[in-house]
Structures are given as structure tokens and as C-alpha cells.
């Protein structure tokens, strides 16, 4: 899987990812085509509230919608945090939550 792979801005895998490249690759593996950027991915499905989150939902952070992760349940997500920080599982409470989208 992608866990532990390095963050590289603009990378879409399989050896490195940025945040939206990771979510795009994850959904692509399921046969679903997502737009490339965080800002466009938030409109790639139906918006859901934080209380309705389900595994596979895209979770977005910061007021400028500048970060995205893939919700895996239990308040956790997989994301590519930033340069120097490899792909990892993290609590969604770690950053200011901005919204969520259900893709399929």
C-alpha cells in the first residue's frame, strides 16, 4: 500500500504522493476517476456532514480547502501530510475540518 511512501508535491504514485494525488490514486484503484486537485475534489461527489462520515469519504481541511485525506473510519484518515512526512494514518481532529465529500 501507500503507507510510508514519501510526500512529493505533484506526485500521484505509486512511489510518492501529494495529498490529492493519494486520494486520486486510491479511488482510481476502485475504478473511480477523481479530479487532480484538492480544490476540485471537494466537488467530485455529494457533500456529507462530519457526523455522517463513512470509510472512503474524502475529508478536507483548512478554510482554503488546501488539504485532503481519505477517511477510514473511527475518526481516522490516511493522508500524505507534507514534505518530509510520509503517508500515514492520522486522526481527522489533527487539523481544522472544512468538509467532506462522498464520491461513490
VMD Tcl script that builds the backbone (N, CA, C; Angstrom):
set m [mol new atoms 312]
animate dup $m
set s [atomselect $m all]
$s set {name element resname resid chain x y z} {
  {N N UNK 1 A 0.798 -1.202 0.000}
  {CA C UNK 1 A 0.000 0.000 0.000}
  {C C UNK 1 A 0.836 1.259 0.000}
  {N N UNK 2 A 0.161 2.355 0.223}
  {CA C UNK 2 A 0.806 3.665 0.149}
  {C C UNK 2 A 1.409 4.114 1.474}
  {N N UNK 3 A 1.033 3.457 2.582}
  {CA C UNK 3 A 1.529 3.881 3.895}
  {C C UNK 3 A 3.058 3.902 3.884}
  {N N UNK 4 A 3.619 5.011 4.351}
  {CA C UNK 4 A 5.068 5.124 4.437}
  {C C UNK 4 A 5.726 5.687 3.191}
  {N N UNK 5 A 4.967 5.824 2.099}
  {CA C UNK 5 A 5.543 6.402 0.881}
  {C C UNK 5 A 5.774 7.898 1.103}
  {N N UNK 6 A 6.802 8.458 0.451}
  {CA C UNK 6 A 7.114 9.866 0.700}
  {C C UNK 6 A 6.109 10.831 0.084}
  {N N UNK 7 A 6.032 12.004 0.699}
  {CA C UNK 7 A 5.257 13.106 0.142}
  {C C UNK 7 A 6.129 13.829 -0.871}
  {N N UNK 8 A 5.631 13.964 -2.089}
  {CA C UNK 8 A 6.290 14.791 -3.108}
  {C C UNK 8 A 5.204 15.619 -3.776}
  {N N UNK 9 A 5.341 16.951 -3.744}
  {CA C UNK 9 A 4.303 17.817 -4.297}
  {C C UNK 9 A 4.100 17.490 -5.766}
  {N N UNK 10 A 2.836 17.289 -6.150}
  {CA C UNK 10 A 2.500 16.999 -7.535}
  {C C UNK 10 A 2.550 15.518 -7.885}
  {N N UNK 11 A 2.963 14.665 -6.934}
  {CA C UNK 11 A 3.125 13.240 -7.241}
  {C C UNK 11 A 1.814 12.477 -7.068}
  {N N UNK 12 A 1.575 11.530 -7.970}
  {CA C UNK 12 A 0.330 10.755 -7.944}
  {C C UNK 12 A 0.594 9.257 -7.793}
  {N N UNK 13 A 1.758 8.880 -7.291}
  {CA C UNK 13 A 2.071 7.479 -7.041}
  {C C UNK 13 A 2.750 6.824 -8.223}
  {N N UNK 14 A 3.103 5.540 -8.117}
  {CA C UNK 14 A 2.890 4.707 -6.918}
  {C C UNK 14 A 3.985 4.840 -5.873}
  {N N UNK 15 A 5.075 5.549 -6.176}
  {CA C UNK 15 A 6.202 5.603 -5.236}
  {C C UNK 15 A 6.214 6.833 -4.340}
  {N N UNK 16 A 5.441 7.839 -4.697}
  {CA C UNK 16 A 5.331 9.062 -3.899}
  {C C UNK 16 A 3.988 9.705 -4.222}
  {N N UNK 17 A 3.508 10.530 -3.292}
  {CA C UNK 17 A 2.191 11.149 -3.443}
  {C C UNK 17 A 2.206 12.549 -2.856}
  {N N UNK 18 A 1.300 13.402 -3.351}
  {CA C UNK 18 A 0.897 14.544 -2.543}
  {C C UNK 18 A -0.516 14.232 -2.050}
  {N N UNK 19 A -1.139 15.144 -1.311}
  {CA C UNK 19 A -2.387 14.766 -0.634}
  {C C UNK 19 A -3.482 14.367 -1.617}
  {N N UNK 20 A -3.685 15.188 -2.659}
  {CA C UNK 20 A -4.765 14.864 -3.595}
  {C C UNK 20 A -4.357 13.775 -4.583}
  {N N UNK 21 A -3.049 13.612 -4.806}
  {CA C UNK 21 A -2.581 12.510 -5.642}
  {C C UNK 21 A -2.865 11.171 -4.984}
  {N N UNK 22 A -2.750 11.133 -3.648}
  {CA C UNK 22 A -3.033 9.910 -2.894}
  {C C UNK 22 A -4.511 9.550 -2.968}
  {N N UNK 23 A -5.393 10.523 -2.737}
  {CA C UNK 23 A -6.828 10.224 -2.775}
  {C C UNK 23 A -7.254 9.866 -4.192}
  {N N UNK 24 A -6.670 10.532 -5.190}
  {CA C UNK 24 A -6.978 10.207 -6.583}
  {C C UNK 24 A -6.558 8.770 -6.904}
  {N N UNK 25 A -5.359 8.373 -6.474}
  {CA C UNK 25 A -4.861 7.022 -6.740}
  {C C UNK 25 A -5.706 5.972 -6.024}
  {N N UNK 26 A -6.132 6.277 -4.794}
  {CA C UNK 26 A -6.940 5.321 -4.032}
  {C C UNK 26 A -8.265 5.057 -4.735}
  {N N UNK 27 A -8.924 6.115 -5.181}
  {CA C UNK 27 A -10.209 5.930 -5.862}
  {C C UNK 27 A -10.029 5.343 -7.255}
  {N N UNK 28 A -8.908 5.666 -7.907}
  {CA C UNK 28 A -8.625 5.099 -9.219}
  {C C UNK 28 A -8.499 3.576 -9.121}
  {N N UNK 29 A -7.920 3.091 -8.019}
  {CA C UNK 29 A -7.791 1.651 -7.796}
  {C C UNK 29 A -9.163 0.993 -7.696}
  {N N UNK 30 A -10.166 1.780 -7.303}
  {CA C UNK 30 A -11.539 1.272 -7.214}
  {C C UNK 30 A -12.317 1.551 -8.499}
  {N N UNK 31 A -11.622 2.040 -9.526}
  {CA C UNK 31 A -12.263 2.281 -10.810}
  {C C UNK 31 A -13.003 3.594 -10.914}
  {N N UNK 32 A -12.722 4.514 -9.988}
  {CA C UNK 32 A -13.406 5.811 -9.989}
  {C C UNK 32 A -12.400 6.911 -10.305}
  {N N UNK 33 A -12.747 7.751 -11.268}
  {CA C UNK 33 A -11.872 8.834 -11.701}
  {C C UNK 33 A -12.157 10.094 -10.898}
  {N N UNK 34 A -11.151 10.596 -10.181}
  {CA C UNK 34 A -11.296 11.843 -9.425}
  {C C UNK 34 A -10.502 12.943 -10.114}
  {N N UNK 35 A -10.943 14.204 -9.966}
  {CA C UNK 35 A -10.097 15.302 -10.453}
  {C C UNK 35 A -8.767 15.333 -9.692}
  {N N UNK 36 A -7.810 16.072 -10.197}
  {CA C UNK 36 A -6.442 16.002 -9.691}
  {C C UNK 36 A -6.198 16.803 -8.413}
  {N N UNK 37 A -6.884 17.927 -8.234}
  {CA C UNK 37 A -6.520 18.812 -7.122}
  {C C UNK 37 A -7.511 18.747 -5.970}
  {N N UNK 38 A -7.007 19.086 -4.791}
  {CA C UNK 38 A -7.842 19.125 -3.589}
  {C C UNK 38 A -9.066 20.004 -3.818}
  {N N UNK 39 A -8.831 21.181 -4.404}
  {CA C UNK 39 A -9.895 22.166 -4.585}
  {C C UNK 39 A -11.002 21.647 -5.497}
  {N N UNK 40 A -10.657 20.818 -6.497}
  {CA C UNK 40 A -11.686 20.267 -7.385}
  {C C UNK 40 A -12.281 18.978 -6.829}
  {N N UNK 41 A -11.527 18.257 -6.020}
  {CA C UNK 41 A -12.056 17.005 -5.464}
  {C C UNK 41 A -13.230 17.234 -4.511}
  {N N UNK 42 A -13.271 18.383 -3.855}
  {CA C UNK 42 A -14.361 18.607 -2.893}
  {C C UNK 42 A -15.712 18.656 -3.603}
  {N N UNK 43 A -15.701 18.952 -4.906}
  {CA C UNK 43 A -16.949 19.000 -5.675}
  {C C UNK 43 A -17.180 17.735 -6.506}
  {N N UNK 44 A -16.421 16.674 -6.226}
  {CA C UNK 44 A -16.478 15.454 -7.044}
  {C C UNK 44 A -17.494 14.437 -6.535}
  {N N UNK 45 A -18.385 14.875 -5.669}
  {CA C UNK 45 A -19.384 13.948 -5.133}
  {C C UNK 45 A -20.387 14.706 -4.310}
  {N N UNK 46 A -21.053 13.988 -3.429}
  {CA C UNK 46 A -22.073 14.587 -2.580}
  {C C UNK 46 A -21.449 14.987 -1.255}
  {N N UNK 47 A -21.691 16.230 -0.843}
  {CA C UNK 47 A -21.152 16.690 0.436}
  {C C UNK 47 A -21.849 15.965 1.570}
  {N N UNK 48 A -21.082 15.548 2.563}
  {CA C UNK 48 A -21.641 14.898 3.748}
  {C C UNK 48 A -21.140 15.619 4.990}
  {N N UNK 49 A -21.937 15.558 6.048}
  {CA C UNK 49 A -21.532 16.210 7.288}
  {C C UNK 49 A -20.550 15.322 8.040}
  {N N UNK 50 A -19.851 15.932 8.954}
  {CA C UNK 50 A -18.859 15.204 9.750}
  {C C UNK 50 A -19.490 14.027 10.482}
  {N N UNK 51 A -20.724 14.192 10.935}
  {CA C UNK 51 A -21.380 13.115 11.685}
  {C C UNK 51 A -21.802 11.951 10.796}
  {N N UNK 52 A -21.829 12.156 9.490}
  {CA C UNK 52 A -22.242 11.106 8.544}
  {C C UNK 52 A -21.058 10.413 7.879}
  {N N UNK 53 A -19.840 10.731 8.285}
  {CA C UNK 53 A -18.655 10.196 7.610}
  {C C UNK 53 A -18.651 8.676 7.557}
  {N N UNK 54 A -18.243 8.141 6.406}
  {CA C UNK 54 A -18.107 6.698 6.210}
  {C C UNK 54 A -16.758 6.433 5.542}
  {N N UNK 55 A -16.200 5.231 5.752}
  {CA C UNK 55 A -14.917 4.918 5.114}
  {C C UNK 55 A -14.963 5.141 3.601}
  {N N UNK 56 A -13.922 5.764 3.081}
  {CA C UNK 56 A -13.855 6.080 1.657}
  {C C UNK 56 A -14.201 7.524 1.351}
  {N N UNK 57 A -14.873 8.205 2.292}
  {CA C UNK 57 A -15.189 9.617 2.076}
  {C C UNK 57 A -13.901 10.443 2.028}
  {N N UNK 58 A -13.933 11.494 1.232}
  {CA C UNK 58 A -12.827 12.447 1.199}
  {C C UNK 58 A -13.055 13.472 2.302}
  {N N UNK 59 A -12.037 13.731 3.102}
  {CA C UNK 59 A -12.144 14.725 4.175}
  {C C UNK 59 A -11.183 15.879 3.874}
  {N N UNK 60 A -11.698 17.097 4.015}
  {CA C UNK 60 A -10.963 18.296 3.614}
  {C C UNK 60 A -10.694 19.184 4.818}
  {N N UNK 61 A -9.584 19.915 4.747}
  {CA C UNK 61 A -9.130 20.694 5.888}
  {C C UNK 61 A -8.700 22.097 5.481}
  {N N UNK 62 A -8.769 22.996 6.455}
  {CA C UNK 62 A -8.387 24.407 6.327}
  {C C UNK 62 A -9.410 25.179 5.493}
  {N N UNK 63 A -9.535 26.467 5.818}
  {CA C UNK 63 A -10.580 27.275 5.182}
  {C C UNK 63 A -10.385 27.383 3.678}
  {N N UNK 64 A -9.152 27.309 3.207}
  {CA C UNK 64 A -8.908 27.399 1.769}
  {C C UNK 64 A -9.003 26.065 1.055}
  {N N UNK 65 A -9.517 25.034 1.752}
  {CA C UNK 65 A -9.610 23.675 1.188}
  {C C UNK 65 A -8.243 23.282 0.609}
  {N N UNK 66 A -7.220 23.325 1.462}
  {CA C UNK 66 A -5.857 23.104 0.975}
  {C C UNK 66 A -5.306 21.723 1.309}
  {N N UNK 67 A -6.096 20.884 1.986}
  {CA C UNK 67 A -5.602 19.541 2.301}
  {C C UNK 67 A -6.752 18.546 2.248}
  {N N UNK 68 A -6.449 17.317 1.776}
  {CA C UNK 68 A -7.466 16.269 1.685}
  {C C UNK 68 A -6.880 14.954 2.173}
  {N N UNK 69 A -7.735 14.156 2.807}
  {CA C UNK 69 A -7.372 12.808 3.221}
  {C C UNK 69 A -8.499 11.853 2.877}
  {N N UNK 70 A -8.250 10.563 3.080}
  {CA C UNK 70 A -9.236 9.520 2.811}
  {C C UNK 70 A -9.683 8.943 4.147}
  {N N UNK 71 A -10.959 9.135 4.475}
  {CA C UNK 71 A -11.478 8.667 5.762}
  {C C UNK 71 A -11.503 7.143 5.795}
  {N N UNK 72 A -11.050 6.549 6.908}
  {CA C UNK 72 A -11.044 5.088 7.022}
  {C C UNK 72 A -11.893 4.589 8.191}
  {N N UNK 73 A -12.599 5.502 8.868}
  {CA C UNK 73 A -13.449 5.102 9.981}
  {C C UNK 73 A -12.783 5.375 11.320}
  {N N UNK 74 A -13.592 5.393 12.366}
  {CA C UNK 74 A -13.075 5.571 13.717}
  {C C UNK 74 A -12.362 6.885 13.949}
  {N N UNK 75 A -12.758 7.926 13.200}
  {CA C UNK 75 A -12.123 9.229 13.366}
  {C C UNK 75 A -10.739 9.320 12.748}
  {N N UNK 76 A -10.375 8.341 11.906}
  {CA C UNK 76 A -9.033 8.279 11.325}
  {C C UNK 76 A -9.079 8.441 9.810}
  {N N UNK 77 A -7.966 8.894 9.259}
  {CA C UNK 77 A -7.834 9.013 7.808}
  {C C UNK 77 A -6.436 8.559 7.403}
  {N N UNK 78 A -6.286 8.262 6.118}
  {CA C UNK 78 A -4.965 8.103 5.521}
  {C C UNK 78 A -4.704 9.379 4.741}
  {N N UNK 79 A -3.514 9.956 4.919}
  {CA C UNK 79 A -3.207 11.167 4.154}
  {C C UNK 79 A -1.710 11.284 3.920}
  {N N UNK 80 A -1.362 12.138 2.962}
  {CA C UNK 80 A 0.030 12.500 2.683}
  {C C UNK 80 A 0.225 13.894 3.268}
  {N N UNK 81 A 0.818 13.977 4.471}
  {CA C UNK 81 A 0.782 15.237 5.221}
  {C C UNK 81 A 1.514 16.406 4.567}
  {N N UNK 82 A 2.809 16.251 4.275}
  {CA C UNK 82 A 3.624 17.381 3.808}
  {C C UNK 82 A 5.010 16.840 3.472}
  {N N UNK 83 A 5.834 17.640 2.798}
  {CA C UNK 83 A 7.201 17.183 2.518}
  {C C UNK 83 A 7.915 16.761 3.806}
  {N N UNK 84 A 8.597 15.641 3.766}
  {CA C UNK 84 A 9.305 15.139 4.938}
  {C C UNK 84 A 8.453 14.276 5.840}
  {N N UNK 85 A 7.154 14.207 5.563}
  {CA C UNK 85 A 6.251 13.387 6.371}
  {C C UNK 85 A 5.597 12.363 5.454}
  {N N UNK 86 A 5.923 11.079 5.616}
  {CA C UNK 86 A 5.386 10.068 4.708}
  {C C UNK 86 A 3.898 9.830 4.902}
  {N N UNK 87 A 3.295 9.160 3.932}
  {CA C UNK 87 A 1.880 8.788 4.003}
  {C C UNK 87 A 1.633 8.027 5.301}
  {N N UNK 88 A 0.568 8.412 6.016}
  {CA C UNK 88 A 0.308 7.824 7.326}
  {C C UNK 88 A -1.173 7.875 7.669}
  {N N UNK 89 A -1.511 7.145 8.733}
  {CA C UNK 89 A -2.848 7.218 9.320}
  {C C UNK 89 A -2.805 8.277 10.414}
  {N N UNK 90 A -3.826 9.118 10.471}
  {CA C UNK 90 A -3.866 10.187 11.465}
  {C C UNK 90 A -5.312 10.480 11.835}
  {N N UNK 91 A -5.544 11.027 13.043}
  {CA C UNK 91 A -6.904 11.440 13.412}
  {C C UNK 91 A -7.337 12.662 12.610}
  {N N UNK 92 A -8.608 12.693 12.227}
  {CA C UNK 92 A -9.074 13.857 11.465}
  {C C UNK 92 A -9.132 15.106 12.343}
  {N N UNK 93 A -9.066 14.935 13.663}
  {CA C UNK 93 A -9.086 16.088 14.567}
  {C C UNK 93 A -7.757 16.835 14.595}
  {N N UNK 94 A -6.759 16.315 13.902}
  {CA C UNK 94 A -5.427 16.905 13.924}
  {C C UNK 94 A -5.373 18.261 13.221}
  {N N UNK 95 A -6.322 18.513 12.325}
  {CA C UNK 95 A -6.326 19.745 11.537}
  {C C UNK 95 A -7.738 20.314 11.514}
  {N N UNK 96 A -7.877 21.607 11.193}
  {CA C UNK 96 A -9.225 22.194 11.128}
  {C C UNK 96 A -10.048 21.600 9.983}
  {N N UNK 97 A -11.124 20.916 10.352}
  {CA C UNK 97 A -12.005 20.226 9.407}
  {C C UNK 97 A -12.801 21.243 8.597}
  {N N UNK 98 A -12.829 21.059 7.261}
  {CA C UNK 98 A -13.527 22.022 6.404}
  {C C UNK 98 A -14.714 21.421 5.666}
  {N N UNK 99 A -14.801 20.089 5.607}
  {CA C UNK 99 A -15.915 19.471 4.895}
  {C C UNK 99 A -15.551 18.076 4.436}
  {N N UNK 100 A -16.550 17.387 3.887}
  {CA C UNK 100 A -16.334 16.027 3.396}
  {C C UNK 100 A -17.196 15.781 2.173}
  {N N UNK 101 A -16.727 14.893 1.312}
  {CA C UNK 101 A -17.427 14.540 0.083}
  {C C UNK 101 A -17.482 13.029 -0.053}
  {N N UNK 102 A -18.668 12.516 -0.395}
  {CA C UNK 102 A -18.831 11.089 -0.683}
  {C C UNK 102 A -18.781 10.908 -2.189}
  {N N UNK 103 A -17.800 10.149 -2.638}
  {CA C UNK 103 A -17.522 10.046 -4.066}
  {C C UNK 103 A -18.475 9.100 -4.772}
  {N N UNK 104 A -18.686 7.907 -4.233}
  {CA C UNK 104 A -19.483 6.917 -4.958}
  {C C UNK 104 A -20.609 6.387 -4.088}
}
mol reanalyze $m
mol bondsrecalc $m
mol representation Tube
mol addrep $m
